[in-house]
Amino acid sequence: MQKRIQIGEVEPLAYKAMAGVQSYLSQTGLSKTLQELIKIRASQINGCAFCIDMHTKDALKYGETPQRLFLVGAWRETENIFTAEETAVLALTEEVTLIHEKGLTDATYQGVRQFFNENQLAQIIMAVVTINMWNRIAIASHMPIV
């Protein structure tokens, strides 16, 4: 892959602003494993190898199992692998990542609301939006897997 612009070096203030949102998310009450599931699923949809690599490694560090990581992309086809809360968040992650297709449907929104309060829902949406930003930067700039 051809080397491309390194946005963090060229525009460090923009990168710092994004890192600030990431820092905010790390201080929320959302579990680290749930945040990593969000990051992995959005990154799979977006085809961001850099982020999939990073976040599967992070998820393992936080205690996620290899089996669950292998099945994130096929979560709808599993039984008793992901909790009801996790499947609701994965559905929301997919719809927000693919927002141009049908938006965030009322059914998916209500599915998440049955498990999470407004603050948590806002945090989940911010987590999805943030990883989508990171995916776009990583893909556009050809960030290498290390």
C-alpha positions in Angstrom: 0.0 0.0 0.0 1.3 3.4 -0.9 2.2 5.7 2.0 -0.2 8.6 2.5 -0.6 11.7 4.6 -0.2 11.3 8.3 -3.0 13.5 9.6 -1.7 13.5 13.2 1.6 14.9 12.1 0.2 17.4 9.6 -2.8 18.6 11.6 -2.0 17.7 15.2 -4.8 19.9 16.6 -7.4 18.0 14.6 -6.0 14.7 15.9 -5.9 16.1 19.4 -9.6 17.1 19.2 -10.5 13.5 18.1 -8.4 12.1 20.9 -10.3 14.3 23.3 -13.6 12.6 22.3 -11.9 9.2 22.7 -10.7 10.3 26.1 -14.2 11.3 27.1 -15.5 7.8 26.0 -12.9 6.0 28.1 -14.3 7.9 31.1 -17.9 6.9 30.6 -19.6 4.0 32.4 -19.7 1.9 29.2 -17.8 -1.3 29.7 -14.5 -1.6 27.8 -15.6 -4.8 26.2 -18.9 -3.2 24.9 -16.9 -0.3 23.6 -14.5 -2.7 21.8 -17.5 -4.6 20.3 -18.8 -1.3 18.9 -15.4 -0.5 17.5 -14.9 -3.9 15.9 -18.3 -4.1 14.3 -18.2 -0.7 12.8 -14.6 -1.3 11.6 -15.7 -4.6 10.0 -18.5 -2.8 8.1 -16.1 -0.1 7.0 -13.4 -2.5 6.0 -10.8 -0.9 8.3 -8.1 -3.5 8.8 -6.0 -1.2 11.0 -8.9 -0.6 13.5 -10.1 -4.3 13.4 -6.5 -5.4 14.3 -6.1 -2.8 17.0 -9.5 -3.3 18.7 -9.5 -7.1 18.6 -6.2 -7.0 20.4 -7.6 -4.5 22.9 -10.7 -6.5 23.4 -8.5 -9.6 24.3 -6.6 -7.5 26.8 -9.9 -6.5 28.4 -10.9 -10.2 28.8 -13.0 -10.7 25.6 -12.9 -14.3 24.3 -11.6 -15.3 20.9 -14.9 -17.1 20.2 -16.9 -13.9 20.6 -14.4 -11.9 18.6 -14.6 -14.4 15.7 -18.4 -14.1 15.8 -18.9 -10.4 16.0 -19.5 -10.1 12.2 -22.2 -12.8 12.4 -23.7 -11.9 15.7 -27.3 -12.2 14.3 -26.7 -15.9 13.6 -25.5 -16.7 17.2 -27.4 -17.8 20.2 -26.3 -17.4 23.8 -23.0 -15.8 22.6 -23.9 -12.1 23.0 -26.2 -10.7 25.7 -29.5 -9.0 24.7 -27.9 -5.7 25.6 -24.9 -6.4 23.4 -27.1 -7.4 20.4 -29.1 -4.2 20.8 -25.9 -2.2 20.7 -24.5 -4.1 17.8 -27.7 -3.5 15.8 -27.5 0.2 16.6 -23.8 0.2 15.6 -24.7 -1.3 12.2 -27.5 1.2 11.6 -25.6 4.3 12.6 -22.5 3.1 10.6 -24.8 2.6 7.6 -26.9 5.6 8.4 -27.4 6.4 4.7 -29.4 3.2 4.1 -32.4 3.7 6.5 -31.2 5.9 9.3 -31.6 4.6 12.9 -34.9 2.8 12.9 -37.4 3.2 15.8 -37.2 -0.5 16.5 -33.5 -0.5 16.9 -33.6 2.7 19.0 -36.2 1.3 21.3 -34.3 -2.0 21.5 -31.3 -0.1 23.0 -33.5 2.1 25.2 -34.9 -0.9 27.0 -31.4 -1.6 28.4 -29.8 1.9 28.6 -30.7 5.3 30.0 -30.4 8.5 27.9 -26.9 9.2 29.1 -25.7 5.7 28.2 -27.5 5.9 24.8 -25.8 9.2 24.1 -22.4 7.6 25.0 -23.1 4.6 22.8 -24.0 6.8 19.8 -20.9 8.9 20.4 -18.8 5.7 20.5 -20.2 4.6 17.1 -19.7 8.0 15.6 -16.1 8.2 16.9 -15.0 4.9 15.6 -16.5 5.7 12.2 -14.4 8.9 12.2 -11.3 6.9 13.1 -12.1 4.3 10.4 -12.3 7.0 7.8 -9.0 8.5 8.8 -7.2 5.1 8.9 -8.6 4.1 5.5 -8.0 7.4 3.8 -4.5 7.7 5.0 -3.5 4.0 4.6 -2.6 3.5 8.3 -0.4 0.4 8.4 -1.1 -2.6 10.6 1.8 -3.1 13.1 
